[in-house]
């Protein structure tokens, strides 16, 4: 069946509930950034999230995707389970927005959320020795402005729902 984009109103609360269920059910995301020459780049990372649909990931600022973000904050994220089968009821989430280093309160919140989601993170961090490359890792905050949901069990076969998120800017 060809996919179709739903134009009808779906309550934002219902979309948020579906999006949070997809986020909760997956640990990895694929992140697309743009190089300074305008070329696409993709990376995979473990992520945590807030109830406001912010995503946080831990990465080395010297990595290609982080260097890309230093010149162009535009980013897209795809979250889905790779164990889905072609004939099953599929589920996935695409997010579009901006990303940059998490600073101040956002960095502290990222650490708390990440440690809650990945308990081994605190042990890993505690084992780092001076000079260890892991010491360079920083949290990045992705602020979604638009989302696209596929949840065939909830919304129907091949139905994609999109929404623009009007969120207050955070420091």
N, C-alpha and C positions, 0 to 999 in steps of 0.2 A: 504494500500500500504506500503511495507517495506521502511524504510528510506534508503537514499543513500547519500554518501559523494561525493561532487562535486570536481573533480580534475582539471577541466578546469580553466583557468585564469579568474578571475573577478577583474576588476580594484579596487585597494585599495580605491580610492575615493568613489566608489559606496558602498563598504563594510562599510567604515567609516560613510557614510550618513545613511545607514540602522542601524548601531550600535547606532549612536546618536539619531535616532528616537525612538529606543527601550528604551534607557536610559531616554530620555525625557518623554516617556509615562508611566513610572513606578517609584514608590517612594521607594519600598522595594526591598531588595536583600537578597538572601540566601548565606551565606558565609561558606565554608568548610575549616577548619584548621586541623592540625595534633597535637595530644597530644604528650608529651615527650615519651610515650610508643608506639607511632606509630599508635594510633587509630584515627579514623575519628571523628570529632566534627562539628556540624552545628549550625549556629546562623542566625537570621534574623535581619536586621537593615535598617533604613532609610539611604539613601545615596544621595550625590551630585556628580557631575562629571565635568571634564574639557573637552575641545574640543580635548585634546590629549588622551582621553579615560582613564584618571586616575579617580579612584573612591575615595571618602573620606567618612568616617562615623565617628560618635561620639560614644564613648563607654568608659566604666569604665575599666581602666587598670587592675583591679582585676578580671574582668570577665574571664571565662574559655577560650574563643576564643582569648582574648588579652594575657593571660598568655601563651597560645599555641604559639602565634606569637613571644613571647620573646625568645623562644627556637628554633622555626622553622618558618621562614618567608613565607614558601610556603602556598598559599591560592588559592582557586577556588571560583568563584562567579557565581550564576545563577540569571538571571533577566527575569521575564516574568509576564504576567497578569494572575492571577488565575481565572479571569472571562471568559477566553476563553472556547469555547465549543469543544467537541471532534470532531465534524464534520466540524468545521469552519477552516478558514485559520489561522493557528497558527503562533506565532511569539515569539521568545525568544533569549536570548544571554547568552553564557557561556564564562567566562574569566578565564584565568589561569596566575598566576604570583606570585609576592611577595608583602608583606604588612608589614608595621611597623608604629610607631608613626610619625605623621607629625610634622616636626620641622621647626623653622625659617620661611622663606618665604612660605614654603609649608603649614605650620599651618595657617598663615595669609590668604593665598589663600583659604584654606579649610573653614575658618570662613566666608569669603566673599561669596563663592559659596553656602555654606549651608544656610546662612542668606537670600540669594536671592531666593533659592529654597523653604525654609521653613521660611516665615516671622515671625512666632510665636517663632522661636528660640531665637531671640534677647530679646523678652519679657520674655521668660522663664529664660534666662541667667540673666537678670536684677533683677528678683525676688529672685534669690538664696541668702540665708542668709549664714553668716559664719557657717561652720560646716555642711552645707547641703551636702548630698552625691553627688549631681549633680556637685559640685565644683571639684570633682575628675575626671570627664569625660574629655577625650582628643580626639583629632582628629587623625585618622589613615589614611594613604595613601596607596591605593592599586595600584600597577604598573603592568598593564596587559602586558604580553609578548606574549600571544596567545589568539585568540578568535575563537569562534564557533557560527555561526549565523544560525537560522532557521527563515525564513520569507517567508511563503508559498505564500502569495499574490505577493511578489516581485521576488522570486527565483524559485517557483514551489513547488508542493506537495512533502512533506517529503524530501526536499533537505537541507542538512546541508553544510555550507561552512566554511572552517577553514582558518586561516591566522596567520602567525607569525608576530609580530609587531617588527620592528627594530627601536626603539626609542632611542634618546640620553639620557644618564643617567642624572637625575637631582639631585641636592644636597638635 
